Amino acid sequence: MVNLYSQVVCTNLADHPDLDLNYAVDKVLATYATEGLSEESRVELAHRVLEQSAAKSCPDQSGRVAADLTE
């Protein structure tokens, strides 16, 4: 499942170079069961998932993801 998600992340990053990563974070939060976590923990989890997905499946996008998520 994570492999498939990583591919989806990378495809979206490649197909949509202006993709708002905050929107992607919202999608991750809607997809994964994060009930019971604080909002800060939920966002941290989403950032980690996106960063790991990019690092694994499209390392050329890792810098973009890291930079966009820190803004």
Phi and psi in degrees as GROMACS dihedral restraints (atoms count N, CA, C in turn):
[ dihedral_restraints ]
;  ai    aj    ak    al  type     phi  dphi    fc
    3     4     5     6     1   -64.0    20    10
    4     5     6     7     1   -39.0    20    10
    6     7     8     9     1   -58.9    20    10
    7     8     9    10     1   -46.4    20    10
    9    10    11    12     1   -62.5    20    10
   10    11    12    13     1   -44.4    20    10
   12    13    14    15     1   -62.1    20    10
   13    14    15    16     1   -41.2    20    10
   15    16    17    18     1   -59.5    20    10
   16    17    18    19     1   -41.8    20    10
   18    19    20    21     1   -65.6    20    10
   19    20    21    22     1   -40.2    20    10
   21    22    23    24     1   -63.2    20    10
   22    23    24    25     1   -44.6    20    10
   24    25    26    27     1   -57.5    20    10
   25    26    27    28     1   -49.5    20    10
   27    28    29    30     1   -65.4    20    10
   28    29    30    31     1   -40.0    20    10
   30    31    32    33     1   -62.3    20    10
   31    32    33    34     1   -44.3    20    10
   33    34    35    36     1   -64.7    20    10
   34    35    36    37     1   -40.1    20    10
   36    37    38    39     1   -63.7    20    10
   37    38    39    40     1   -40.7    20    10
   39    40    41    42     1   -71.4    20    10
   40    41    42    43     1   -42.3    20    10
   42    43    44    45     1   -76.1    20    10
   43    44    45    46     1   -24.2    20    10
   45    46    47    48     1  -130.9    20    10
   46    47    48    49     1    78.1    20    10
   48    49    50    51     1   -61.3    20    10
   49    50    51    52     1   -19.3    20    10
   51    52    53    54     1  -100.4    20    10
   52    53    54    55     1    15.1    20    10
   54    55    56    57     1   -55.8    20    10
   55    56    57    58     1   128.9    20    10
   57    58    59    60     1   -77.0    20    10
   58    59    60    61     1   113.3    20    10
   60    61    62    63     1   -68.8    20    10
   61    62    63    64     1   -19.4    20    10
   63    64    65    66     1   -64.9    20    10
   64    65    66    67     1   -35.7    20    10
   66    67    68    69     1   -64.4    20    10
   67    68    69    70     1   -41.8    20    10
   69    70    71    72     1   -62.7    20    10
   70    71    72    73     1   -39.8    20    10
   72    73    74    75     1   -60.8    20    10
   73    74    75    76     1   -43.9    20    10
   75    76    77    78     1   -59.3    20    10
   76    77    78    79     1   -39.5    20    10
   78    79    80    81     1   -66.6    20    10
   79    80    81    82     1   -41.0    20    10
   81    82    83    84     1   -61.1    20    10
   82    83    84    85     1   -45.6    20    10
   84    85    86    87     1   -63.5    20    10
   85    86    87    88     1   -32.4    20    10
   87    88    89    90     1   -74.9    20    10
   88    89    90    91     1   -26.3    20    10
   90    91    92    93     1   -85.2    20    10
   91    92    93    94     1   -41.2    20    10
   93    94    95    96     1   -94.6    20    10
   94    95    96    97     1   143.2    20    10
   96    97    98    99     1   -72.8    20    10
   97    98    99   100     1   110.5    20    10
   99   100   101   102     1  -126.2    20    10
  100   101   102   103     1    20.5    20    10
  102   103   104   105     1   -61.1    20    10
  103   104   105   106     1   144.6    20    10
  105   106   107   108     1    89.2    20    10
  106   107   108   109     1   -11.3    20    10
  108   109   110   111     1   -92.9    20    10
  109   110   111   112     1   150.4    20    10
  111   112   113   114     1   -68.3    20    10
  112   113   114   115     1   162.3    20    10
  114   115   116   117     1   -59.7    20    10
  115   116   117   118     1   -40.2    20    10
  117   118   119   120     1   -61.9    20    10
  118   119   120   121     1   -43.7    20    10
  120   121   122   123     1   -65.8    20    10
  121   122   123   124     1   -38.7    20    10
  123   124   125   126     1   -62.7    20    10
  124   125   126   127     1   -45.1    20    10
  126   127   128   129     1   -66.9    20    10
  127   128   129   130     1   -40.5    20    10
  129   130   131   132     1   -60.8    20    10
  130   131   132   133     1   -42.6    20    10
  132   133   134   135     1   -61.1    20    10
  133   134   135   136     1   -45.9    20    10
  135   136   137   138     1   -62.7    20    10
  136   137   138   139     1   -42.7    20    10
  138   139   140   141     1   -61.2    20    10
  139   140   141   142     1   -44.5    20    10
  141   142   143   144     1   -61.8    20    10
  142   143   144   145     1   -43.5    20    10
  144   145   146   147     1   -61.3    20    10
  145   146   147   148     1   -46.1    20    10
  147   148   149   150     1   -65.5    20    10
  148   149   150   151     1   -42.7    20    10
  150   151   152   153     1   -64.0    20    10
  151   152   153   154     1   -43.8    20    10
  153   154   155   156     1   -68.5    20    10
  154   155   156   157     1   -37.0    20    10
  156   157   158   159     1   -62.2    20    10
  157   158   159   160     1   -46.1    20    10
  159   160   161   162     1   -65.8    20    10
  160   161   162   163     1   -43.6    20    10
  162   163   164   165     1   -61.6    20    10
  163   164   165   166     1   -37.1    20    10
  165   166   167   168     1   -78.1    20    10
  166   167   168   169     1   -45.6    20    10
  168   169   170   171     1  -107.8    20    10
  169   170   171   172     1   -18.6    20    10
  171   172   173   174     1  -150.9    20    10
  172   173   174   175     1    71.2    20    10
  174   175   176   177     1   -57.2    20    10
  175   176   177   178     1   -23.0    20    10
  177   178   179   180     1   -66.1    20    10
  178   179   180   181     1   -18.2    20    10
  180   181   182   183     1   -98.8    20    10
  181   182   183   184     1    -5.5    20    10
  183   184   185   186     1   -58.7    20    10
  184   185   186   187     1   -42.8    20    10
  186   187   188   189     1   -61.6    20    10
  187   188   189   190     1   -43.4    20    10
  189   190   191   192     1   -61.6    20    10
  190   191   192   193     1   -44.9    20    10
  192   193   194   195     1   -63.0    20    10
  193   194   195   196     1   -48.1    20    10
  195   196   197   198     1   -61.3    20    10
  196   197   198   199     1   -42.2    20    10
  198   199   200   201     1   -68.6    20    10
  199   200   201   202     1   -43.0    20    10
  201   202   203   204     1   -69.6    20    10
  202   203   204   205     1   -31.1    20    10
  204   205   206   207     1   -78.9    20    10
  205   206   207   208     1   -16.7    20    10
  207   208   209   210     1   -89.6    20    10
  208   209   210   211     1   -11.4    20    10
